[in-house]
Amino acid sequence: MHMKFVLPSATMLALVLLTELPARAQTQVVAGMAPDHPTVTVTGNNYTPISILRRNMGTPADQLEQFPPHHVIGNIYYVGSKTLSSFLIVTPQGNILINTIFEMNVPTIAKSVAQLGFKFGDTKIILGNHAHGDHMEGDALAKQITGARVIVMAQDVPALAAIKPGGKRHPIDEVITDGDTVMLGGTTLTAHLTAGHTRGCTTWTTTAAENGRNYSVVFGCSLRAPDVITPAIEAEFNHSFQVVRTLPCDVLLGDHPAEYGMVAKFAKLKAGAPNPFIDKAGCTAEADIQEAMFHAILKEQATAGH
């Protein structure tokens, strides 16, 4: 039997859990974690593998620090940190959480959910973009608190089995494959396998209603290529770039806020003003950067005789 415990508030719950979690550093991005070459230029900006990694991850403090929770569009809300995304989708039958981030972030996610006026305990489904600790390490703790079902892409199951914060086994309640849907309370999310960054990297799509219109929303999975691209990974990325460029998109979101310019768009949020997250023209901006880097790495490998 699943047993739930009750505390005076979600904020108190977050504080209690935080004291119980082991203190450990988050990912520190340092020179050597990724090379400083090749360089690509996209829309006038220069990128290298290490600059993209630093852009995505920020500092360990950035990864932990709560970003102001906010409404994105329709029934979708942001509840993540400054550099690691977590999204809450609210429905009449309970809520869906996409990306629990690191285990240390779970109390902060719970706090953000409460500040938006919702209950973390109403989370019924937990999804993730891909099997890396900075996106799905918190699944076990979030499930422990909420009793939510954890649904994962089949190709990421082996990698998830290796994510064991504090020795906790990674929970998996349902395994899905490319094209499967997850439905709750009138919201339908479709899973698109966009492998390359991980074998089961999953881009989720849904629709959200705002001011009488429906908008196509894409929760993009990272398209960042590894330092060495094998033939198998090359084939995965070639397929994935084709997929993401064909998805209907009015609102691009991502597993790192930098992938969709969250900070700049958040600064433009104002009552009565157009929603800055509706940005159809920007839907391929991240794919443009990552695909350019992907081809540059392949070219460099070929020149080096890999």
ZIZITA-V56337 format. One record per residue. N is the residue number from 1. NEAR is the number of other C-alpha atoms within 12 Angstrom. Layout:
n/near
N/NEAR
N/NEAR
This chain:
n/near
1/4
2/11
3/10
4/14
5/14
6/15
7/17
8/13
9/22
10/31
11/26
12/18
13/29
14/31
15/22
16/21
17/27
18/24
19/13
20/16
21/20
22/14
23/14
24/17
25/18
26/26
27/27
28/21
29/25
30/17
31/14
32/15
33/18
34/22
35/24
36/22
37/24
38/26
39/25
40/27
41/17
42/19
43/13
44/8
45/14
46/20
47/30
48/29
49/34
50/28
51/29
52/34
53/33
54/29
55/25
56/35
57/34
58/27
59/22
60/25
61/22
62/27
63/37
64/34
65/30
66/30
67/31
68/27
69/32
70/33
71/31
72/38
73/36
74/29
75/32
76/35
77/36
78/47
79/45
80/43
81/45
82/35
83/41
84/49
85/50
86/50
87/46
88/43
89/45
90/36
91/26
92/17
93/16
94/28
95/34
96/46
97/49
98/49
99/49
100/47
101/50
102/42
103/43
104/43
105/47
106/49
107/38
108/41
109/52
110/47
111/35
112/33
113/41
114/28
115/24
116/26
117/21
118/29
119/31
120/43
121/32
122/31
123/38
124/34
125/40
126/46
127/51
128/48
129/50
130/48
131/42
132/37
133/32
134/39
135/42
136/47
137/40
138/43
139/50
140/37
141/37
142/43
143/37
144/28
145/32
146/32
147/27
148/32
149/33
150/37
151/39
152/44
153/39
154/30
155/27
156/34
157/30
158/20
159/24
160/38
161/25
162/20
163/30
164/23
165/28
166/20
167/14
168/20
169/19
170/34
171/31
172/28
173/22
174/20
175/24
176/26
177/26
178/27
179/20
180/23
181/25
182/32
183/26
184/24
185/19
186/20
187/27
188/24
189/33
190/29
191/38
192/38
193/39
194/41
195/40
196/38
197/40
198/34
199/35
200/37
201/45
202/47
203/47
204/44
205/38
206/36
207/29
208/32
209/21
210/22
211/12
212/8
213/13
214/19
215/28
216/30
217/38
218/43
219/48
220/49
221/47
222/47
223/49
224/44
225/41
226/29
227/30
228/27
229/27
230/20
231/15
232/16
233/27
234/29
235/21
236/26
237/38
238/28
239/21
240/37
241/36
242/21
243/30
244/38
245/25
246/16
247/29
248/23
249/32
250/30
251/40
252/44
253/46
254/43
255/48
256/42
257/37
258/31
259/38
260/38
261/30
262/37
263/24
264/14
265/27
266/27
267/15
268/18
269/20
270/15
271/9
272/9
273/12
274/17
275/24
276/29
277/42
278/34
279/26
280/23
281/16
282/26
283/31
284/32
285/29
286/35
287/33
288/26
289/34
290/37
291/32
292/30
293/36
294/39
295/27
296/27
297/32
298/29
299/21
300/21
301/21
302/15
303/11
304/10
305/8
306/14
